[in-house]
């Protein structure tokens, strides 16, 4: 087993066991392994800025650390904590390749679709568990639907989404994603999660 494979296993253990996995991830993220493929995909999150209006916590890495800490608090509600926690860590892995500045705004259109492909490539470096990889990748692919559905945006696709993922798992991931911002309103986001699930049952 090489060093990168060992690091993947250690990260997996911290994601599943820690109440705040971000502490460990922040500690190792400046190491040499994070400059090598595929961990460099995570390193790039530090260099990817977000809209300060929607993400006052700063870059994508900061946001992701908040998301995994929130996910750690609710993973017991999921059917597969391992899938859920890796989806939380990799949910915005597509942002470095899709983030652009347009008309003074920072946008990252299609980061969910690009992220699904990158999450699959990342995990295939360490495991051949096709079912596990597929479940993580599909959660990454559809994680923006909670926003699209709530705002009735043209990108929503409830039918296809429900064919590919468990909407309850996706709602929980979406909740953690929304809570992964400084100043997030828990009561409001819990209400949004319930509304999303109601709309998905239509």
Secondary structure, DSSP 8 states (H G I E B T S, - for coil): --HHHHHHHHHHHHHHH-S-HHHHHHHHTTSGGGGSTTTHHHHGGGG----TTT-TT-SHHHHHHHHHHHHHHHGGGSS-HHHHHHHHHHTTTTHHHH-EEETTEEE-TTHHHHHHHHHHHHHHTT---HHHHHHHHHHHHHTTHHHHHHTT-TT--HHHHHHHS-HHHHHHHHHHHHHSSTT--HHHHHHHHHHHHHHHT-
